[in-house]
Amino acid sequence: MKIALPLHRGVISAHFSKAQQFMIYDTQLGELRRFINPAVRTSGCRGKAELLTQLAASGIDGVVVRHIGEHMFIKLRQRNLAVWHCHRKTAPKELNLAELTTLNSEETRQSRRQQACRMGVSPNRLQPLSSPVELTQINGGKRIND
């Protein structure tokens, strides 16, 4: 089995697509190969598309992540790649594959909600920025609909 590990300063990166480099590890042969993350060099969607292409060309079976965006998660799953979650900063040599949990899309969404709550944001809720009274005061006493 081949596994991709996103690395930042020698440990599993906090965010998948912002990792400095990726290490491809073949568990059967014990081989290692590294490449620089094209998403870091190229801004926007093109860099992430290059990353996905390079990972697919490596023949990997899955990736290990600490945090991953929902869109990238979906793109990996569409390519039939497993996504395993690593709970803390871990050096690749300390990684125990048996302890990893497989992520599904619901867990990814849940972690996004938890992150938003820590930042004081109420996720998945649209809230008005101002009350109608404040808007009429700003608009010279006229209602917005007038």
N, C-alpha and C positions, 0 to 999 in steps of 0.2 A: 504494500500500500504506500502511496506517495501523499505526503501531507505538506501543505504550505503554511509557513509560520511568518506572520508580519513582525518584523523586528525594529525596535527603536533603542539604540544604545545597548544592544546585547540582550534585551529582554523582550517578551511579547509586547507589542505596541498597544497602547491604550485605545487607539482607534485604527481600524483595519486599513482604510484607504489613505491614512496619513503616515503610515509606517515608512521609515527611511529605505528599508530593503526587505526582501522576502527570502526566506530560506526554504528550499524544497528538500524534504527529508524522505528517503526511501527506507521504510521500516524493514523490508526484507533484505536489502543489500547493504544497509547502513551507510548509503552514500548521501552526501550533502552537496547542494549547489545553491548559490546565492545570486540574486540579481537586484539591481536598484529599481525601486518602485517608479514606474513611469508617471504615475498620478502626481508624484511630488514635483517632478520636473515640468510637467505640462498641466496648466490650470484647466479647470472645467471638466466637462463630461468626456472630452477626448482622451485625457490622461487616464481616467477610470476605465474607459473602453479598452485602451491599450493594456492596462493591468489585467483585465479579464481575459483578453486574448493571450497574453503571455502566460497566465496561469493555466488556461486551457491547453496551450501548446506544451506545457510541462508534463501533462498527463497525470495531474493530481486527482486524488479521490475526494479530498476535502481540505478545509482550512480550519485553523485554530484562531479564535478571536477572543478579545476581552470585551470590546464594544464594536458594533457595526451598525451602519445606517440601514434603515429598512429597505431602501431601493437597492443597495448593493447586496443585501441579504437575498432579496428576490432574484436578482440577476444570477447569483451563485446557484441558488436552488433551481432556476430554470435550466442551468447547465448540468443538473443532476450531481452537484457537488455537496457533500456533507459539510455542515458548519458546526464545529464543536466550540463550546464555551470554556474559557480558562478564567478562573475567578480572581486571579491576582497577578501582579508582575512576576513572571517566571522566566528564568533563563531556559533556553531550549534543552540543555542537558538535564535540567531538573524536572522536565515535563513528564508526567505519568499519564499516558494515553488512556489507561483504564479509569482514571478519575474524571475525565472530561465528560461533560453532558452535551447531548445533541440539542441544538436550538431548533425551535420551530417558529413560525411567523408570529404566533400569539405571544411567545416569550419576548420576542424582539419588540413588539408593540408595548408590552408591559414595562420593559426596562426604559423605554422612551417616556412613558407616563411617570415612572418613578423619578427619572431625571428632571422632568418638567416640574414636578411637585417640589423637589429640593430647591428649585430656582424661584419658587413662589408663583409659578404659573399654573393655572388650572387647565390641564390639557383637554382637548376635544370639546371645548365649550367656547362659543363665541360670546363675547361680552361687549356691550356698548362702551365706547371710549368716553362718552359724555352723556348726560341726561338731556332730554329735550329742552328743559328750561335753560341750560347753559348754551345750547345751540342757538336759541332765539336771541339770547343776549349777545352772542358773538355776531349774529347776522343782522344787527341793527334793529332788533325788535321784530323782524319778520320771521315767519316759520320757513323752514327749508323748502317745504312743498309749495309755498306760495309763489 
